[in-house]
Amino acid sequence: MNARSGDLVQRHSDSPARWFGLPARAGLILIVAFLASAPPTYGDEAVDVAVATIDRSLEKAMLDLGPRLTLMLEQRTARAQTAAGALLAQAAPGDRPAALAAVALLGSGTTAPAASAAELCRADPDVAMRLHGLAYSPLGWPEAVAMQGGPLLPYHRLREGLLVALRDAASRAPADDPTAMATLACYAPMDPVVVSWRRTDADAATLFGRWIDPLERFEMEHGVAGVELQDWVPAEGALPQRSARYVHWGEAARWDLPEPAPQVRLEAVLEPGSSGTLSVLDAAGVAVLAVSMTPGPDGPSLRVVAGAQTATLALPAARLVVIALEVLPAGASVRCWNALVAHTERTSTATALRYDGSGLDARCLRLRYLGAPVGGRPIHPVHGF
């Protein structure tokens, strides 16, 4: 593999980061929103041809790539099931509830009821983190990076070439026709030509919305799309302080989702001395789900809100608190490992995440997309040049 190919693999291996405007190892990425299913006519014939070629070529490429990625995910799950089963077989008594929960979350465990949240949070922290890493699939495609791109590399090469052709076509369009450059902004919002043009014609830059890339649609629908909040600059507040074991938020922070999302999960692994409230907010700024944590001499306590339902949990001798706040079309729920803590059937769309407090120590704080088409069209990001 030549140096350029290596750069391409690295640039496209950080897909969760790309979607939130985070710096990947090369290049900058931006979230995208919607594009109507029927491609519009953009006004310039060469641009129309380039757009049709992009859509046709990438959809065709996904016919081959999709099954290969599905197999990759199935193999990932099988490896995680085997590893979690091995940890369960050798688990100490205090670790066994969390090991059983991880195995159950991977779909290969017992049908016995989940343990209590207090029992689940007493696992050895190192064991708990290993189990959590197995039960909650990695974001993106670490397997592809290990294979120097694997099946993803031809797709990314194809996409880059197609977008370069679109840029060339848009650049040759008449200067007094804004639709050509608006089309390039739709497909490649971080192209330097677009960034410069947007400064002079911001309204026209959003004329056609944003492109939905077929690969990124697949990633969204298969739960490997998301972002680590420690890397995502919040709309309010600051990035956290980092230590060897965890990251620390010492002030309130809010992260605005790029588009409303009806299917997301906020995954958190918190130190027992943490305090404050994590919330998933709807369009009105109301908390669909909220978890408030208060430390105590015998262990932390949680107050959980899911719609109109509230629950209070004492977690004596907790060593790590593992929780997930999940919004789905069937309702919203909070779980500790696989134990349901609170649920509401109220349907909501997540628009923001928020932390209120001054002492959140997180070994994991991650937003994961779980599919969520909106109006029949998923929300997806696209890379720039």
Secondary structure, 3 states (H helix, E strand, C coil): CCHHHHHHHHHCCCHHHHCCCCECCCCEEECCCCCCCCCCCCCCHHHHHHHHHHHHHHHHHHHHHHHHHHHHHHHHHHHHHHHHHHHHHCCCCCCHHHHHHHHHHCCCCCCCCCCCHHHHCCCCHHHHHHHHHHHCCCCCCHHHHHCCCCCHHHHHHHHHHHHHHHHHHHHHCCCCCHHHHHHHHHHCCCCHHHHHHHCCCHHHHCCCCCCCCHHHHHHHHCCCEEEEHHHCCCCECCCCEECCCCEEECCCEEEEEEEEECCEEEEEEECCCCEEEEEEECCCCCEEEEEEEECCCCCCEEEEEECCEEEEEECCCCCCEEEEEEEECCEEEEEECCEEEEEECCCCCEEEEEEEEEEEEEEEEEEEECCCEECCEECCCEECC
